[in-house]
Amino acid sequence: MPRKAVSGIMLTMLLIGVLMLTFNAQQVKAESISIMVPRNYPTIQEAINNANEGDIIFVSPGTYYENVTLDRSISLIGMSGHNTIIDGGGTAFGAVVYVTADDINVSNFTVQNSRKDGVGIWLNRCRNCTVSGNNVKDCGVFGGIGGTGIELDYCKGCTVDRNNASNNNGGIMLAFSQNCTVYGNSVNRNYKGIDTVYCSDCIFIGNTLSNNEDLGIHMFAPCYCLFRDNNITGSNQNFGVHGDKLSHFVNDVDISNMINGKPIVYLLNRHGLTVAPLTYPTIGYLAIVNSTNIIIENLTLGHNGEGVLFAYVNNSIIRKVGTSNNEYGIYMVNCDNCTVNENIATNNFYGIRLDCSYNCTVTGNTATNNNVGIRLSNCLNCTVSGNIERLFWMEWWFWATVIAGTGVLAVGVYFLKKRKSPNL
């Protein structure tokens, strides 16, 4: 065989050998290893700092007074949920457990004592992370601003399951997050239970919320979220939805969700329907969305964000309904040609409120002992007459032209009318 051919074969074999060694080395490097705390490292953070992607850190029972940051894709597992404690000592800046990377699992810990505006477990801009089987407690000042047991901000595809969040300012909070799942959690004795802000395509299944002082489940601007088998009891406002466009109210909420043993009735795209004691004998919460020719009558509804919610509803009537202890007794958003007649709204923050609604009539209602009896915001061609109310507010915008020197500037001018009823 010619010498050049032999040299070529040897070179090829050498290259194959080098590639195989490199491949095997990468395989070895990619294999996860288990790290034990405190056996291998005395603190959880030191173990994290020395871990590689995919490693698993097991933490033995004990109390670890530290604030930890997970900045790589690893699993952090407590050996005993009640007895493996991460304690922020009331001074944790931001969070006791702070997660900033994708594909992280935090499971089976007790996490406690963030500072007064801090978070127990905080996922910030993460994907595909899991927070499971933890006890999170004593985070934030009860009833204060800030402070949450478990919080997800700008996250996608994350799961919060089978945790216990108690005695926090907020139990579980999701903000600006997508495709996340919250299931099987016990959220009890917090100031607020589950709170969401601008979340979409999230799933809430089988959560139990009890005795959260202010809010049970509150949603601000949710889109296409699904709710099944959630059980809410004992909150001042058990369930509520707020938003400013139709998609914020298009959520899949069925009657498997219960408030104090009564089903949530959340109806979308209905036409020609009457909601009354004969057709719906028990109602824990009532919302009508994107519907026409609806009649709501002879109901008593309370202790929610809204007693009756109409969102994007046309040619419909709410009459002879009693609402109390809600944020909004009757709340109408972007409704047209609707009538609110002979209702009694007491002890709500707002008795009756209409936002961005048109050609509506509010007559013959009693709205007393509310912070504001009747309020209209940015409504056109509406009639308000013959009501007994403690306080009436009306707000609207129009465009005015202001001449300044040689220039002409168009500005929005805001007007507010406020009066006490002569009936009181």
One Martini backbone bead per residue (centre of mass of N, CA, C, O) as a GRO file, in nm:
protein
  424
    1MET     BB    1   0.098   0.034   0.022
    2PRO     BB    2   0.096   0.347   0.011
    3ARG     BB    3   0.215   0.586   0.222
    4LYS     BB    4  -0.014   0.799   0.189
    5ALA     BB    5  -0.249   0.610   0.257
    6VAL     BB    6  -0.158   0.534   0.543
    7SER     BB    7  -0.153   0.823   0.655
    8GLY     BB    8  -0.453   0.879   0.608
    9ILE     BB    9  -0.567   0.657   0.789
   10MET     BB   10  -0.429   0.742   1.054
   11LEU     BB   11  -0.553   1.027   1.066
   12THR     BB   12  -0.848   0.939   1.075
   13MET     BB   13  -0.829   0.767   1.335
   14LEU     BB   14  -0.732   0.997   1.515
   15LEU     BB   15  -0.980   1.180   1.479
   16ILE     BB   16  -1.187   0.977   1.584
   17GLY     BB   17  -1.063   0.946   1.866
   18VAL     BB   18  -1.088   1.242   1.953
   19LEU     BB   19  -1.398   1.264   1.917
   20MET     BB   20  -1.471   1.038   2.119
   21LEU     BB   21  -1.340   1.167   2.366
   22THR     BB   22  -1.502   1.428   2.356
   23PHE     BB   23  -1.784   1.297   2.376
   24ASN     BB   24  -1.737   1.148   2.645
   25ALA     BB   25  -1.668   1.402   2.809
   26GLN     BB   26  -1.944   1.540   2.764
   27GLN     BB   27  -2.114   1.319   2.893
   28VAL     BB   28  -1.990   1.336   3.173
   29LYS     BB   29  -2.049   1.641   3.215
   30ALA     BB   30  -2.372   1.609   3.174
   31GLU     BB   31  -2.384   1.461   3.422
   32SER     BB   32  -2.538   1.443   3.705
   33ILE     BB   33  -2.503   1.551   4.042
   34SER     BB   34  -2.479   1.506   4.389
   35ILE     BB   35  -2.551   1.738   4.654
   36MET     BB   36  -2.461   1.793   4.998
   37VAL     BB   37  -2.640   1.943   5.273
   38PRO     BB   38  -2.351   1.979   5.471
   39ARG     BB   39  -2.143   1.771   5.363
   40ASN     BB   40  -2.012   1.938   5.113
   41TYR     BB   41  -2.168   2.202   5.213
   42PRO     BB   42  -2.265   2.434   5.457
   43THR     BB   43  -2.426   2.585   5.230
   44ILE     BB   44  -2.648   2.650   4.986
   45GLN     BB   45  -2.496   2.866   4.821
   46GLU     BB   46  -2.230   2.711   4.790
   47ALA     BB   47  -2.355   2.478   4.631
   48ILE     BB   48  -2.456   2.646   4.394
   49ASN     BB   49  -2.177   2.772   4.311
   50ASN     BB   50  -2.067   2.451   4.258
   51ALA     BB   51  -2.268   2.401   4.040
   52ASN     BB   52  -2.409   2.240   3.769
   53GLU     BB   53  -2.580   2.173   3.519
   54GLY     BB   54  -2.822   1.939   3.650
   55ASP     BB   55  -2.792   1.941   3.934
   56ILE     BB   56  -2.836   1.802   4.273
   57ILE     BB   57  -2.965   1.944   4.574
   58PHE     BB   58  -2.936   1.823   4.903
   59VAL     BB   59  -3.117   1.903   5.205
   60SER     BB   60  -3.091   1.884   5.522
   61PRO     BB   61  -3.210   1.898   5.809
   62GLY     BB   62  -3.282   2.235   5.907
   63THR     BB   63  -3.156   2.565   5.972
   64TYR     BB   64  -3.120   2.827   5.720
   65TYR     BB   65  -2.955   3.139   5.740
   66GLU     BB   66  -3.059   3.248   5.427
   67ASN     BB   67  -3.000   3.384   5.093
   68VAL     BB   68  -3.096   3.257   4.777
   69THR     BB   69  -2.945   3.199   4.446
   70LEU     BB   70  -3.073   3.085   4.129
   71ASP     BB   71  -2.851   3.079   3.820
   72ARG     BB   72  -2.914   2.769   3.750
   73SER     BB   73  -2.989   2.446   3.619
   74ILE     BB   74  -3.142   2.318   3.902
   75SER     BB   75  -3.190   2.120   4.197
   76LEU     BB   76  -3.383   2.192   4.503
   77ILE     BB   77  -3.384   1.967   4.788
   78GLY     BB   78  -3.566   1.870   5.051
   79MET     BB   79  -3.565   1.616   5.300
   80SER     BB   80  -3.775   1.807   5.482
   81GLY     BB   81  -4.023   2.023   5.470
   82HIS     BB   82  -4.057   2.102   5.785
   83ASN     BB   83  -3.722   2.063   5.855
   84THR     BB   84  -3.643   2.236   5.595
   85ILE     BB   85  -3.502   2.556   5.652
   86ILE     BB   86  -3.552   2.883   5.512
   87ASP     BB   87  -3.424   3.181   5.669
   88GLY     BB   88  -3.434   3.537   5.633
   89GLY     BB   89  -3.460   3.705   5.912
   90GLY     BB   90  -3.619   3.972   5.798
   91THR     BB   91  -3.373   4.073   5.562
   92ALA     BB   92  -3.451   4.005   5.283
   93PHE     BB   93  -3.357   4.094   4.967
   94GLY     BB   94  -3.652   4.028   4.799
   95ALA     BB   95  -3.552   3.710   4.876
   96VAL     BB   96  -3.501   3.398   4.996
   97VAL     BB   97  -3.580   3.274   4.705
   98TYR     BB   98  -3.394   3.322   4.398
   99VAL     BB   99  -3.504   3.302   4.054
  100THR     BB  100  -3.313   3.334   3.719
  101ALA     BB  101  -3.360   3.056   3.578
  102ASP     BB  102  -3.400   2.781   3.400
  103ASP     BB  103  -3.494   2.471   3.496
  104ILE     BB  104  -3.608   2.487   3.799
  105ASN     BB  105  -3.610   2.318   4.126
  106VAL     BB  106  -3.831   2.374   4.414
  107SER     BB  107  -3.836   2.144   4.697
  108ASN     BB  108  -3.927   2.068   5.023
  109PHE     BB  109  -3.976   2.340   5.194
  110THR     BB  110  -3.919   2.588   5.437
  111VAL     BB  111  -4.024   2.928   5.387
  112GLN     BB  112  -3.905   3.223   5.572
  113ASN     BB  113  -3.872   3.546   5.660
  114SER     BB  114  -3.899   3.796   5.521
  115ARG     BB  115  -3.915   4.090   5.458
  116LYS     BB  116  -4.177   4.312   5.460
  117ASP     BB  117  -4.133   4.332   5.111
  118GLY     BB  118  -4.095   4.036   5.056
  119VAL     BB  119  -4.006   3.703   4.938
  120GLY     BB  120  -3.991   3.377   4.939
  121ILE     BB  121  -4.056   3.279   4.628
  122TRP     BB  122  -3.874   3.397   4.334
  123LEU     BB  123  -3.970   3.433   3.994
  124ASN     BB  124  -3.750   3.578   3.736
  125ARG     BB  125  -3.758   3.530   3.419
  126CYS     BB  126  -3.879   3.231   3.363
  127ARG     BB  127  -3.848   2.881   3.256
  128ASN     BB  128  -3.958   2.577   3.344
  129CYS     BB  129  -4.046   2.588   3.643
  130THR     BB  130  -4.048   2.448   3.990
  131VAL     BB  131  -4.292   2.466   4.266
  132SER     BB  132  -4.281   2.213   4.529
  133GLY     BB  133  -4.386   2.124   4.845
  134ASN     BB  134  -4.410   2.396   5.006
  135ASN     BB  135  -4.352   2.609   5.290
  136VAL     BB  136  -4.496   2.940   5.305
  137LYS     BB  137  -4.403   3.197   5.546
  138ASP     BB  138  -4.385   3.505   5.678
  139CYS     BB  139  -4.440   3.721   5.427
  140GLY     BB  140  -4.475   4.009   5.501
  141VAL     BB  141  -4.703   4.250   5.573
  142PHE     BB  142  -5.001   4.242   5.697
  143GLY     BB  143  -5.168   4.451   5.472
  144GLY     BB  144  -4.949   4.550   5.298
  145ILE     BB  145  -4.688   4.644   5.089
  146GLY     BB  146  -4.606   4.378   4.983
  147GLY     BB  147  -4.550   4.058   4.998
  148THR     BB  148  -4.481   3.710   4.925
  149GLY     BB  149  -4.463   3.384   4.901
  150ILE     BB  150  -4.532   3.338   4.579
  151GLU     BB  151  -4.351   3.457   4.282
  152LEU     BB  152  -4.433   3.555   3.935
  153ASP     BB  153  -4.221   3.712   3.686
  154TYR     BB  154  -4.208   3.684   3.364
  155CYS     BB  155  -4.324   3.394   3.304
  156LYS     BB  156  -4.283   3.052   3.152
  157GLY     BB  157  -4.396   2.735   3.206
  158CYS     BB  158  -4.478   2.722   3.504
  159THR     BB  159  -4.490   2.551   3.835
  160VAL     BB  160  -4.744   2.545   4.105
  161ASP     BB  161  -4.734   2.278   4.350
  162ARG     BB  162  -4.832   2.171   4.658
  163ASN     BB  163  -4.851   2.420   4.835
  164ASN     BB  164  -4.801   2.621   5.138
  165ALA     BB  165  -4.969   2.935   5.198
  166SER     BB  166  -4.900   3.130   5.499
  167ASN     BB  167  -4.894   3.428   5.663
  168ASN     BB  168  -4.912   3.633   5.434
  169ASN     BB  169  -4.981   3.885   5.243
  170GLY     BB  170  -4.928   3.691   4.998
  171GLY     BB  171  -4.949   3.393   4.855
  172ILE     BB  172  -5.003   3.411   4.524
  173MET     BB  173  -4.810   3.551   4.243
  174LEU     BB  174  -4.895   3.680   3.911
  175ALA     BB  175  -4.687   3.847   3.654
  176PHE     BB  176  -4.657   3.858   3.328
  177SER     BB  177  -4.764   3.560   3.257
  178GLN     BB  178  -4.725   3.231   3.088
  179ASN     BB  179  -4.826   2.909   3.088
  180CYS     BB  180  -4.917   2.860   3.379
  181THR     BB  181  -4.931   2.645   3.680
  182VAL     BB  182  -5.191   2.617   3.943
  183TYR     BB  183  -5.185   2.339   4.176
  184GLY     BB  184  -5.281   2.206   4.483
  185ASN     BB  185  -5.306   2.449   4.673
  186SER     BB  186  -5.257   2.601   4.998
  187VAL     BB  187  -5.442   2.908   5.079
  188ASN     BB  188  -5.392   3.051   5.403
  189ARG     BB  189  -5.404   3.322   5.610
  190ASN     BB  190  -5.398   3.563   5.429
  191TYR     BB  191  -5.460   3.857   5.291
  192LYS     BB  192  -5.393   3.725   5.013
  193GLY     BB  193  -5.413   3.486   4.787
  194ILE     BB  194  -5.472   3.498   4.457
  195ASP     BB  195  -5.271   3.693   4.225
  196THR     BB  196  -5.329   3.866   3.908
  197VAL     BB  197  -5.122   4.021   3.636
  198TYR     BB  198  -5.116   4.003   3.318
  199CYS     BB  199  -5.226   3.712   3.232
  200SER     BB  200  -5.180   3.411   3.019
  201ASP     BB  201  -5.268   3.089   2.978
  202CYS     BB  202  -5.359   2.998   3.260
  203ILE     BB  203  -5.370   2.750   3.533
  204PHE     BB  204  -5.641   2.665   3.776
  205ILE     BB  205  -5.618   2.381   4.000
  206GLY     BB  206  -5.720   2.264   4.305
  207ASN     BB  207  -5.753   2.506   4.495
  208THR     BB  208  -5.720   2.617   4.842
  209LEU     BB  209  -5.914   2.886   4.992
  210SER     BB  210  -5.868   3.019   5.329
  211ASN     BB  211  -5.896   3.291   5.522
  212ASN     BB  212  -5.854   3.539   5.342
  213GLU     BB  213  -5.911   3.846   5.427
  214ASP     BB  214  -5.951   3.993   5.143
  215LEU     BB  215  -5.852   3.781   4.912
  216GLY     BB  216  -5.877   3.521   4.707
  217ILE     BB  217  -5.942   3.568   4.385
  218HIS     BB  218  -5.746   3.787   4.171
  219MET     BB  219  -5.803   3.963   3.853
  220PHE     BB  220  -5.586   4.144   3.629
  221ALA     BB  221  -5.596   4.114   3.307
  222PRO     BB  222  -5.690   3.848   3.192
  223CYS     BB  223  -5.609   3.572   2.947
  224TYR     BB  224  -5.723   3.268   2.889
  225CYS     BB  225  -5.808   3.137   3.155
  226LEU     BB  226  -5.817   2.848   3.377
  227PHE     BB  227  -6.088   2.707   3.587
  228ARG     BB  228  -6.068   2.434   3.838
  229ASP     BB  229  -6.159   2.323   4.145
  230ASN     BB  230  -6.197   2.574   4.320
  231ASN     BB  231  -6.177   2.667   4.678
  232ILE     BB  232  -6.365   2.930   4.841
  233THR     BB  233  -6.316   3.081   5.173
  234GLY     BB  234  -6.343   3.355   5.395
  235SER     BB  235  -6.361   3.624   5.228
  236ASN     BB  236  -6.431   3.939   5.156
  237GLN     BB  237  -6.310   3.873   4.853
  238ASN     BB  238  -6.324   3.592   4.666
  239PHE     BB  239  -6.396   3.716   4.366
  240GLY     BB  240  -6.221   3.873   4.074
  241VAL     BB  241  -6.258   4.101   3.778
  242HIS     BB  242  -6.030   4.295   3.574
  243GLY     BB  243  -6.060   4.539   3.295
  244ASP     BB  244  -6.020   4.705   2.938
  245LYS     BB  245  -6.085   4.439   2.767
  246LEU     BB  246  -6.221   4.163   2.640
  247SER     BB  247  -5.984   3.955   2.691
  248HIS     BB  248  -5.992   3.998   3.013
  249PHE     BB  249  -6.285   3.818   3.018
  250VAL     BB  250  -6.172   3.560   2.857
  251ASN     BB  251  -6.264   3.292   3.054
  252ASP     BB  252  -6.241   2.957   3.199
  253VAL     BB  253  -6.528   2.929   3.412
  254ASP     BB  254  -6.665   2.696   3.610
  255ILE     BB  255  -6.884   2.523   3.845
  256SER     BB  256  -6.637   2.386   4.006
  257ASN     BB  257  -6.625   2.657   4.129
  258MET     BB  258  -6.611   2.766   4.477
  259ILE     BB  259  -6.822   2.962   4.712
  260ASN     BB  260  -6.924   2.866   4.993
  261GLY     BB  261  -7.068   2.621   4.815
  262LYS     BB  262  -7.086   2.803   4.554
  263PRO     BB  263  -7.107   2.868   4.230
  264ILE     BB  264  -6.948   2.984   3.959
  265VAL     BB  265  -7.091   3.228   3.728
  266TYR     BB  266  -6.940   3.221   3.396
  267LEU     BB  267  -7.060   3.397   3.113
  268LEU     BB  268  -7.029   3.332   2.760
  269ASN     BB  269  -7.192   3.395   2.480
  270ARG     BB  270  -7.487   3.496   2.552
  271HIS     BB  271  -7.848   3.454   2.460
  272GLY     BB  272  -8.145   3.489   2.599
  273LEU     BB  273  -8.102   3.517   2.928
  274THR     BB  274  -8.201   3.400   3.257
  275VAL     BB  275  -8.105   3.515   3.588
  276ALA     BB  276  -8.244   3.316   3.847
  277PRO     BB  277  -8.361   3.119   4.094
  278LEU     BB  278  -8.482   2.911   3.890
  279THR     BB  279  -8.211   2.876   3.706
  280TYR     BB  280  -8.016   2.980   3.969
  281PRO     BB  281  -8.017   2.889   4.291
  282THR     BB  282  -7.689   2.908   4.304
  283ILE     BB  283  -7.450   3.183   4.381
  284GLY     BB  284  -7.115   3.300   4.422
  285TYR     BB  285  -7.076   3.419   4.122
  286LEU     BB  286  -7.128   3.693   3.871
  287ALA     BB  287  -7.078   3.670   3.507
  288ILE     BB  288  -7.108   3.871   3.204
  289VAL     BB  289  -6.990   3.798   2.862
  290ASN     BB  290  -7.045   3.877   2.553
  291SER     BB  291  -7.363   3.969   2.557
  292THR     BB  292  -7.728   3.926   2.499
  293ASN     BB  293  -8.026   3.946   2.633
  294ILE     BB  294  -8.014   3.991   2.956
  295ILE     BB  295  -8.149   3.867   3.273
  296ILE     BB  296  -8.127   4.008   3.602
  297GLU     BB  297  -8.298   3.859   3.896
  298ASN     BB  298  -8.357   3.813   4.226
  299LEU     BB  299  -8.078   3.862   4.380
  300THR     BB  300  -7.806   3.765   4.614
  301LEU     BB  301  -7.485   3.941   4.645
  302GLY     BB  302  -7.149   3.866   4.791
  303HIS     BB  303  -6.814   3.883   4.860
  304ASN     BB  304  -6.679   4.045   4.606
  305GLY     BB  305  -6.565   4.225   4.356
  306GLU     BB  306  -6.849   4.140   4.226
  307GLY     BB  307  -7.175   4.100   4.216
  308VAL     BB  308  -7.216   4.224   3.919
  309LEU     BB  309  -7.093   4.136   3.590
  310PHE     BB  310  -7.060   4.353   3.303
  311ALA     BB  311  -6.904   4.255   2.985
  312TYR     BB  312  -6.991   4.328   2.691
  313VAL     BB  313  -7.305   4.425   2.709
  314ASN     BB  314  -7.633   4.398   2.549
  315ASN     BB  315  -7.956   4.447   2.595
  316SER     BB  316  -7.987   4.466   2.924
  317ILE     BB  317  -8.080   4.345   3.268
  318ILE     BB  318  -8.083   4.487   3.606
  319ARG     BB  319  -8.303   4.354   3.869
  320LYS     BB  320  -8.369   4.312   4.189
  321VAL     BB  321  -8.079   4.341   4.328
  322GLY     BB  322  -7.864   4.229   4.591
  323THR     BB  323  -7.576   4.411   4.722
  324SER     BB  324  -7.280   4.317   4.927
  325ASN     BB  325  -6.953   4.334   5.012
  326ASN     BB  326  -6.817   4.483   4.770
  327GLU     BB  327  -6.652   4.664   4.553
  328TYR     BB  328  -6.884   4.597   4.339
  329GLY     BB  329  -7.202   4.562   4.305
  330ILE     BB  330  -7.230   4.705   4.015
  331TYR     BB  331  -7.060   4.616   3.699
  332MET     BB  332  -6.991   4.813   3.400
  333VAL     BB  333  -6.830   4.720   3.082
  334ASN     BB  334  -6.886   4.803   2.783
  335CYS     BB  335  -7.191   4.897   2.753
  336ASP     BB  336  -7.520   4.863   2.577
  337ASN     BB  337  -7.833   4.918   2.642
  338CYS     BB  338  -7.872   4.927   2.964
  339THR     BB  339  -8.041   4.822   3.274
  340VAL     BB  340  -8.071   4.975   3.608
  341ASN     BB  341  -8.324   4.838   3.833
  342GLU     BB  342  -8.426   4.816   4.156
  343ASN     BB  343  -8.172   4.818   4.330
  344ILE     BB  344  -7.958   4.699   4.611
  345ALA     BB  345  -7.673   4.887   4.739
  346THR     BB  346  -7.463   4.776   5.010
  347ASN     BB  347  -7.155   4.787   5.151
  348ASN     BB  348  -6.979   4.907   4.933
  349PHE     BB  349  -6.769   5.084   4.759
  350TYR     BB  350  -6.940   5.042   4.502
  351GLY     BB  351  -7.251   5.024   4.407
  352ILE     BB  352  -7.253   5.174   4.110
  353ARG     BB  353  -7.075   5.097   3.797
  354LEU     BB  354  -6.970   5.281   3.499
  355ASP     BB  355  -6.773   5.190   3.205
  356CYS     BB  356  -6.772   5.274   2.890
  357SER     BB  357  -7.082   5.350   2.844
  358TYR     BB  358  -7.404   5.321   2.656
  359ASN     BB  359  -7.731   5.390   2.671
  360CYS     BB  360  -7.790   5.398   2.979
  361THR     BB  361  -7.994   5.297   3.274
  362VAL     BB  362  -8.034   5.457   3.608
  363THR     BB  363  -8.310   5.344   3.808
  364GLY     BB  364  -8.454   5.306   4.123
  365ASN     BB  365  -8.212   5.299   4.320
  366THR     BB  366  -8.027   5.172   4.608
  367ALA     BB  367  -7.720   5.358   4.729
  368THR     BB  368  -7.610   5.274   5.038
  369ASN     BB  369  -7.334   5.254   5.242
  370ASN     BB  370  -7.120   5.362   5.050
  371ASN     BB  371  -6.859   5.525   4.937
  372VAL     BB  372  -7.003   5.497   4.650
  373GLY     BB  373  -7.290   5.486   4.492
  374ILE     BB  374  -7.256   5.641   4.199
  375ARG     BB  375  -7.062   5.565   3.892
  376LEU     BB  376  -6.936   5.748   3.605
  377SER     BB  377  -6.710   5.652   3.328
  378ASN     BB  378  -6.698   5.740   3.016
  379CYS     BB  379  -6.999   5.819   2.940
  380LEU     BB  380  -7.286   5.792   2.708
  381ASN     BB  381  -7.614   5.853   2.707
  382CYS     BB  382  -7.697   5.860   3.012
  383THR     BB  383  -7.934   5.765   3.273
  384VAL     BB  384  -7.986   5.936   3.597
  385SER     BB  385  -8.266   5.839   3.806
  386GLY     BB  386  -8.442   5.797   4.102
  387ASN     BB  387  -8.221   5.775   4.321
  388ILE     BB  388  -8.068   5.638   4.618
  389GLU     BB  389  -7.781   5.821   4.728
  390ARG     BB  390  -7.491   5.919   4.880
  391LEU     BB  391  -7.296   5.920   4.610
  392PHE     BB  392  -7.221   6.112   4.312
  393TRP     BB  393  -7.049   6.026   4.009
  394MET     BB  394  -6.900   6.208   3.721
  395GLU     BB  395  -6.717   6.117   3.423
  396TRP     BB  396  -6.535   6.297   3.160
  397TRP     BB  397  -6.440   6.350   2.816
  398PHE     BB  398  -6.283   6.617   2.622
  399TRP     BB  399  -6.203   6.818   2.354
  400ALA     BB  400  -5.969   7.085   2.353
  401THR     BB  401  -5.868   7.421   2.277
  402VAL     BB  402  -5.542   7.563   2.320
  403ILE     BB  403  -5.410   7.884   2.331
  404ALA     BB  404  -5.044   7.930   2.275
  405GLY     BB  405  -4.983   8.187   2.140
  406THR     BB  406  -4.917   8.061   1.814
  407GLY     BB  407  -5.030   7.798   1.925
  408VAL     BB  408  -5.200   7.479   1.896
  409LEU     BB  409  -5.353   7.278   2.159
  410ALA     BB  410  -5.447   6.949   2.223
  411VAL     BB  411  -5.656   6.857   2.498
  412GLY     BB  412  -5.743   6.684   2.780
  413VAL     BB  413  -6.045   6.717   2.967
  414TYR     BB  414  -6.137   6.689   3.312
  415PHE     BB  415  -6.440   6.583   3.467
  416LEU     BB  416  -6.620   6.641   3.786
  417LYS     BB  417  -6.906   6.511   3.953
  418LYS     BB  418  -7.026   6.605   4.287
  419ARG     BB  419  -7.283   6.465   4.504
  420LYS     BB  420  -7.543   6.488   4.720
  421SER     BB  421  -7.822   6.359   4.810
  422PRO     BB  422  -8.141   6.493   4.878
  423ASN     BB  423  -8.250   6.225   5.031
  424LEU     BB  424  -8.030   6.262   5.295
   0.00000   0.00000   0.00000
